[in-house]
Amino acid sequence: MRCEVCDNGERIPARRARLAERDGRTALVLGVPVEICPACGQVWLTMDVAKRLDALFDRLLASGAETAQIHWVESQAA
């Protein structure tokens, strides 16, 4: 699919880290499946990935730790 932002590249599947910060706490999820535009760097998440990522961030940030990280696992339910 063509990039809707720059119209110069084709979106390609990739894995990237996603970071969230709330109330002085930081959560990092590694290896999140995304699509990126190699021309402009725009990143897209599917709705399913975004919902699951939000649930993972909620869980990590609610742990009480100042920082937390986890690897994305395909078979893991949110």
QUINOR-V203855 format. One record per run of one state. SS is the DSSP state (H for helix, E for strand, L for the rest). FROM is the first residue (numbers start at 1). LEN is the number of residues. If there is no record, write none. Layout:
# QUINOR-V203855
ss=SS from=FROM len=LEN
ss=SS from=FROM len=LEN
This chain:
# QUINOR-V203855
ss=L from=1 len=1
ss=E from=2 len=1
ss=L from=3 len=7
ss=E from=10 len=13
ss=L from=23 len=2
ss=E from=25 len=13
ss=L from=38 len=5
ss=E from=43 len=2
ss=L from=45 len=2
ss=H from=47 len=15
ss=L from=62 len=5
ss=E from=67 len=5
ss=L from=72 len=7
